[in-house]
Amino acid sequence: MLLLSLFLLVADPPVADRLAKLASDFAALEKSFDDELVAAKHDNAKLDEANRVYNEKWRKAAEDVQRLVERHPDDPAALDGILLLTGDMRWTLDDAQTELAIEKKADPRMGRLCFNLNQRGGEPWAESIVEAVAESNPSREVRAQAVFCRGCQYYHSAFASGRAVPESEMAPLVEKARRFFREAAKFEDVKTPDGKTTIGLKATHELNRLDNLPNLRVGGIAPEIEANDLDGKRRKLSDYRGKVALVVFWGSWCGPCMAIVPQEKALWERYRDKPFVLLGVNCGDKLEMAKKTVADKGMGWPSWYDGDETRGPIETDYDVPHWPRIYLIDAKGVIRSIDAHGKELDEAVQKLFAELD
């Protein structure tokens, strides 16, 4: 009995408990890093040092999770480790971890893993996992989630960040993305893993994005926006035809978005008696936070609410690559400038007023 008691005292905690501790520690690291970046402001030396220390700790944290998964591949919590690596830790799986994930392709948690990998187009290890789940998971819901994510991977392969994809390669990738999104759009009743929306709705907006891409440029017709504003009022962009419209995608968490509020206010106040409208699209905020920011900053113009994720339906339709995203639209609904700031934006607005005279 004494030996058993001693064994229990020195035995390792369950894998699930150790993973929970690693996840908690990593969340604290992320919070600390964010606080350091805010405190450093424009001090490049401090920013560089904060990044150096964070990257070292980030790598060590991910390696700790990897070792735990490798030592306990048969533990049900091993998949939670893979979810942590590919999710919050934004880590790339090695061959052994990829093989383990594929072995667990029937697990009901695989839909979450597919969503972790949906932007990793062009990465064979990630594509192989999602493909295996889409083809063979016994759950209709998980298969639907995987089918949607295959479409996302093909999209990100076609529009790869940091490299130009030749048109001859892009067109087939876009068509494959469209095919998977069309299939996913049929799952109108299947929720996303976070339960916030449905696979069918997300796929529909991805199809909208593909359809809108040719127009999301200077000279293109601005795609329609129809959604509720922060006060729950339904608004349509087309209702403002005949006016110069400035549409700004913003979030309270976005420093550059908040930095341009004074210029937005100046335009709004200067041209409120002219055929001009300023329209925001709030992205990634809780509704209460968005309303508080509007009140605190004196943002008296209306903003559509695009949900508390930074990839809401309006953002998706408009293929928003960064925040703020600024579209200046003329009275006929044609996009006349994108991401103009300062004096350039003032001059562009004045030019459109001159065309109305």
HELIX and SHEET records of a PDB file:
HELIX    1   1 LEU A    2  VAL A   10  1                                   9    
HELIX    2   2 VAL A   15  ALA A   40  1                                  26    
HELIX    3   3 ASN A   44  ARG A   71  1                                  28    
HELIX    4   4 ALA A   78  THR A   86  1                                   9    
HELIX    5   5 ASP A   95  GLU A  103  1                                   9    
HELIX    6   6 MET A  110  ASN A  116  1                                   7    
HELIX    7   7 PRO A  124  SER A  136  1                                  13    
HELIX    8   8 ARG A  140  ALA A  158  1                                  19    
HELIX    9   9 GLU A  167  ALA A  184  1                                  18    
HELIX   10  10 ILE A  199  ASN A  212  1                                  14    
HELIX   11  11 LEU A  213  ASN A  215  5                                   3    
HELIX   12  12 LEU A  237  TYR A  240  5                                   4    
HELIX   13  13 GLY A  255  ALA A  259  1                                   5    
HELIX   14  14 VAL A  261  ARG A  270  1                                  10    
HELIX   15  15 LEU A  287  LYS A  297  1                                  11    
HELIX   16  16 PRO A  313  ASP A  317  1                                   5    
HELIX   17  17 GLY A  342  LEU A  356  1                                  15    
SHEET    1   A 2 GLU A 226  ASN A 228  0                                        
SHEET    2   A 2 ARG A 234  LYS A 236 -1                                        
SHEET    1   B 5 SER A 303  TYR A 305  0                                        
SHEET    2   B 5 PHE A 276  ASN A 282  1                                        
SHEET    3   B 5 VAL A 244  TRP A 250  1                                        
SHEET    4   B 5 ARG A 325  ILE A 329 -1                                        
SHEET    5   B 5 ILE A 335  ILE A 338 -1                                        
END                                                                             
